[in-house]
Amino acid sequence: MENNKRMVIRNSLFSVGVGLAAGLASTVFLFSLDYVTKTREDNPVIIWFLPFAGLLIGWLYLRFGGTSHRGSALIIEEIVNPRERIPARMTPLVLVSTLLTHLFGGSAGREGTAVQMGAALSDQIANRWKVDPKERKALLLAGAGAGFGSAIGAPWAGVFFGMEMIQIGKFRLTAFWQCLIASGTSSLVTHFLGAPHTLYPAPHFFAYSLPGFFSVAVSSVLFGILAAGFARTTHQVEYLFKRTISFSPLRSFIGGWFLVGLYAWEGSYRYTGLGISVIQESMYQPGAFRDVFFKFIFTVLTLASGFKGGEFIPLVFMGTTLGSALSQWLPISSNLLGAVGFAAVFGAASNTPLASTLMAIELFGPAIAPYALLGCFLSYFCSGHSGIYHSQLVREHKWDRLKSWFTLLRLKF
């Protein structure tokens, strides 16, 4: 009994340390990202230097990166099958590279960076205190989730994100206590320090209705197809870049020229950086399908050619604008369907439907829960087994899991 108490206290203290580290890293990152985004918006001419930023990012990872270039894939592999420590240099490398990507107009996200920083910092704590493999796995899960939750401002989503991201099919409640403490602590740190989290308008609806659930169900099939298409296209274009250009800095240099050329051709520069204003706009009025198309193309080119930042915000952008655009043909408001698309496309692409449902509830209010639950899980089942994370394990095929649920229901009734 005494040993159990000591273990609980030890794990709690480690989890607080992970949360503090992840929260501080996210705070620095969010303030810095806010600054570079405003700098680019005030000086749009710097977008033309994006290829040279790509060259620098590629060189930094080639010269100093080591295994850090594998990003989230390395984190998942170390949780599932530990082999080596996550290098401490992952944190400054992904931070600087993401800021360079956004400063010069790459179409990328931010939460992927926070996940990598949180996990890398948690592994330094594990290494410093010589924890055993089981404790290390728990701290890596907690660090990844704490980074995710603190960057978005959704601590409950962060609690489950780390546990859900490592495998497809069977969800296992692993290291819940550590994830809860770390995610809660990191979110408290970001709020206490005033980190600039994005605020999204809450959906306006007065009652649940069959037409509303029908609209969400139909749209969720498309959300899942979009998520699968994005993941597969990104992986294929990345493979093409690597196969045709062996020198990694040159890949992002050439990718940067493709991007600035397409930005100039499109003309609006609406799809550079995060695109938060477009997401917010789509929740107030019906969106346009062209927004989905262009963000898809620009984000695939950005990430596949070697720029950094992650996929979360671009997927949220595409989900929100697609849902908002579909609302013009369905009996549902644009801001409600946009909010469901916000969570559902990311949930399907990352294979984290539970964390994404909780994120929607935290960001848009508890009233969205039934719609978000339907949207996130249906799009997840419709997306197949493609995902943005290379190293996710398929523990059980999605449709087999769904069949087992229906079998269980039949036995009960």
N, C-alpha and C positions, 0 to 999 in steps of 0.2 A: 504493500500500500504506500509506504513512504517513498519507494522508488518511482511509483507511478506519479505521485504528486510532484516529485522533483522533475520528472520528464515533462509533465504538463507545464510547469513553470519555465523550464528550459526552452521548450518549443514556443511558448508564448513570448518570451524575451527575444528569441531569434526572429519571430514573426514581426514583432514591433520594430526591430532593427531593419528588417526588409522593407516594411511599410514606410519607415522614415526615409530610407535611402531612395526608394521608388518615388515617394512624394516629392522629395527635394529635387530629384532629377526631372520629374515631370513639370515641376514649377519653373525651373530654369528653362526647360525646353519650351513651354507654352509662352513665357514672356519673350524669349528669343524669337520664336516663330511669329509671334504677333508683330514684333519689330521688323523682321525681314520682309514680312508680307506687306506691311505699310510702306516700307522703303521701295519695294518693287512697284506697288500701285502708284506711288508718287513719281516714280522714274521708270516708266515702261520701256524705255530704250534699252535698259540693261538686259532685257530678255534676249537680245541678240548675242549676248555673251554666254548663253546657256551651253553651247558646245564646249567652251573652254572650262566651264565649271564641271562638266562631265568628264573632261580629260583629267582635271585635278582629282575628282572623286575616284576615278579609276586608278590613278597613280597612288593615291593614299592607301587604297585597299591592297593594291599589288605590293607596295613597299612595306606597309605596316600591318595589314589586315590578318594574315594567316588564315585561320579557320573562320574568322569573324564575317567573311564575305557570305557565308551560308545563312546568316541571319536567323530567322525564326526556325528554319529547318534544323539548325544546329541545336537550338534549345529543345525542340521536341525529341530529337535523337538522344540527347543527354538525359532527358527525363525517362525515356523508354528503355534505352540501353546505354548506361553510362560508360564512357571510355576515357574522356579527357575533360579537364576543366574548361569552362567557357572563359576565354581570355578577357582580362579586365579592360583591354583596349577597345573591346566592342562598344562600350558606352561612349567614349569621346568620338570614336570614328563614326558611328551611326548618327550621333547628335550633329556633328559638324557637317557631315554629308547631306543630311536631311535639310539643314538650314541652307546650305548651298543650293540644293535642288529647288527649294521654294524661293530663295532670293532671286534666282534667275529664271523662274517661271515654269519649272517642271510640274507636270500634273500628277501629284502624289498625295499621300495622306500623312498622318502624324502618329496614329495609335500604334502602328507597327513598330515605330521607333521607340515609343514608350515601353512596349512589351519587351523589346530586346534590352533596353537599358535596365528595366526592373529585374529581368532574369539574370543578366550579367552581374549586376550588383549583388543580387542574392547569392550568387555562386561565390563571390569574393568573401561574403560573410561565412558561408559554409566552409570554404577553404581555410579561412583564418582560424576558425574554432574546431577544425578537424572533425566535423560531424560524420556520422555513418551514412551509407548510401541511401537508406530509407529517409533519414532526416533531410539529406540533400535534395532528394526528389521532391519532398514536401515544400522545401524552401524555393525550389525552382518554380513549382506550380504557383506558389504564393507570390513570388516576384513578378511572374508574367501577368497574373491577374491583377496585382496591385498597380502595375504600370498601365494596363488597359483601363481599369476603372478610374484611376486618378486623372488620366489624360482626357477622358470623356466627361467625368463628373458623375459617374454611375457606379458607386461602390458595390452594390449587390450584383451587378453584371460582372464586375471584376472578381467577386468571390467564386463564381462558377466558370468564368472564361478559361482560366488555366486548366481546370479539370476537364473541360469539354474539348479543348483544342487539340489534345494529344491523340484522340482516336475517334473513329466513326463507328456508330452502331450502338455499342453498350456504354452507357454512362455510369461511371463509378464515382461514388462520393469519396474521393481520396483527399486527405489532408484538409478537410473542411475547416477545422479550427484554425490552422495556420493561415489558410486563404482568407478567412473571415477577419482575423486580426490584421493581417498585412494590408488587405484592401481597405478596410475601415481606417487604419492609421494613415495610409497614403492619401486617401481622400480628405481626411481632416487636415493634413499638412498643406495640401494645395488650397483648400478653402481658407485656412488660417493665414496663409501668405498671399492670398488674393490673386491666385493664378487666373488668367483670363479664359474661363470656359465659355464655350459658345452656348447661347440661349436660343431655343427653338420655340416657335409659337405652338401652344397646345391646341389640339384639334377641337372644333366646335361641333358637337352633335348632342341631340337631346334624348335619344332612345336607341336601343338596339333593335334591329329589324332584320327580317329574312332577306330583303333586297340588299341590305348592307353586308350581311354575311356572304351572300351569293357573290357580290361584287369583289369582296376580299378573296374568296376562294378562286374565282376565275383569274383575278390578277396575280394571285400567288403562283399559279402555274407558270405564268410569264416571268415572274420574279425569279423562280427557280431556273428557268431556261436561260435567262440573262446571266445569272450567277455562274452557271456551268459554262456558258459560252465565254465569259470573261476569263475564268480560270484557265480553260483549255487554250484559249487564244494567247494569253500571256505566256504560258509555258511553251507553246509552240514557237512564238516569236523569239523568246529568250533562247531556245534551242537553236533557232536559225542564226541569231547573232553569234552565238558561241561557235557554231559550226563553220561560219564563213569568216569570222574575224577572231583570230587566236589571241591577239594582244588586247587584254581587257580594257585599258584606258581608251583605246581606239574605238571600242564598241560604243561607249557612252558619248564620245566625241561625235561620231557619225550619227548616232541616235539624236543627239542635240541638234544637229543641222536639219535632220528630218523634221524635228519638232518646230523649230523656228520658221522653217519654210511653210509648214502647214498652218502655223499660227498666223503668219502673214497672209496666206491665201484665204483663211477663214475670216480674218479681219477684225473680229471683235475682242480678241484676247480674253474672252469670257471663261475659257477653260484652263487657264493657267492656275497654278497653285491649288489651294483647297477648294475654292468655289463656294464658300459658305453663303455668300449673298444670293447665289442662284438657288441653293437649297431652301433658304428662308423665303425667297420670292415665290417658289413653287408651292409653298404651303398657304400662300395667300390668294393665289390665282392659278388656274390650270396651266400646267407646264407644256413644253413642246418636245416632241419625240426627237427632234434634232439635237437637243441637249444631251439626251442619252447616247446618241450615236457618236457625237464629237468627243464627249468625255471618255467614252469607251476607247476610241482610237488613240487619243492623246495619252491616256493613262497606260495603256498597253505598251506604247512606244517608250514612255518614260521609264517604267519599271523593267521592261524586258531588256533595255539597252544598258542598264546598270545604275540608274539614278536611285536614290534612297527615299524612304518615307512611308512605304506601306500602302495598303489598299483600302483601308477602312473608309476614309472620307470620300474617295472616288466612288466606291460602291454605294455609300449612303447617297451621294449626289445622284447616281444613276437610278437607284431605287425610288428616291423621292420624286424625281422628275418623271419617271415612268408612271408611277402611281398617280401623280397629279395629272398627267396627260390622259391616262386611261379613264379618269373620272368624267371626262367629257362625254363618254359613251355609256357610262354606268350610273345607276341610281345611288350615288354616294358622293360626299363632298370631297373636293380636291385636297383639302388639308388632312382629312382623315385617311384617305387612301395613300396620300403622300407620306404620312407618318408611318403607316404600316409598311410601305415600300422601303422607307428609311431603314427599318430594322430587318425586314425579311430578306432583302438581297444580300446584305452582309451575313446574316445568319446562315443562308444557303451556301454562300461562297466559302465561308470559314468553317462550315459544319458545326456551328455553335447555336442551335435554335433556342435553347433554354436561356443562355446568357443574353442573347439578342432580345428575347421577349422581356426579360427583366430590364434591359436597357431602355426599351420602349416605355415601359411603365415608369421608370425613374425620370425619363426626360419629358414625357408627354402626359403623365398623370395616370392613376390607377384605372380610370374609366376606359382606357384603351385596351386593357388586359385581354378580354375575349377576342377582339379583332387581331391583336398582336400575336396571341397564342396560335390562332388559326393560320395567320399569314406566315409566321416564322417556321412552323412545323410543316405546313403543306409545301412551301417553297423548298424547304430542306429535303423533303422526300422527292420532289420533282427535279432536283438538281443533279441526281446521280451521285457518283463517288468522286467526281472531280472537285478539287478545292484549291484555294490559294496557298495552302501549306503543303509543300512537297512531301514531308515526312510523316503525315498523319497515317496512323494504322487503321485498317479496316477490320474491326473486331467482328462485325456482323453486318451483312448487307442490309441496307435500309428497308427494303421492301419485306425482307424476311422478318425484321423486327416488327414492322407494321402488321404482318400476318399473325405474329405471335400475340400482339395486343388484341386483335379481333377474336382470336381463338380463346383468349382469357375471358373476354367479355361474353362470348357465347356460353362458356362454362358457368359463368356467374348467373346468367339469366335463363 
